[in-house]
């Protein structure tokens, strides 16, 4: 919640700041977006399937859903170095979880939420149109801050870090000076190969794989330039 409030404060600041020229030809701004992601999560979903089998064997019909996709959002700080090159850094919370409440037994939950930080360098094809299209790529860092819980009751904190990358196609439609609609579609590779439970590794190691499709639609706001 604090991070979302911070993101809103950044946008409010950008919307009200007086024109500032940082360097000739550069344009600075920010983007907020909604996103849909898919996730590989092979090890996680195998664990869910095994847990569901135990539930069935005990006469419980409720099942945990596999973690395969999810909606989220994020914020990017953006800089156009010139009309064709754009650079941005951003933050995206990933909400990847599944849970059920078993009547008379208790709660079961697998929460693999994470914080994703990323940087992108993008090349946009030259055009005189208000619509721009380009391709981008860059690194990702993901940090898990999740939890697993079963009706025993038994809880464990989930943690781990992944270093990955993404590639994407990008579009930007200028609606008026300082305001644009953005669109992104691509693929992210980022897998936590040593997921820890209560700060301890498993044997064999457990993988939490966030690799998959990324799709975003957003709004970009830019500072005026002289």
Secondary structure, DSSP 8 states (H G I E B T S, - for coil): -HHHHHHHHHHHHHHH-----SSTT-EEEEEEEEEEEE---HHHHHHHHHHHHHHHHTT---------EEEEEEEEEEEESSSSEEEEEEEEEE--EEEEEETTTEEEEEE--EEEEEEEEEEE---SSSEEEEEEEEEEEEEEEEEEEETTTEEEEEEEEEEEEEEEEEEEEEEETTEEEEEEEEEEE-EEEEEEETTEEEEEEEEEE--EEEEEEEEEEE----
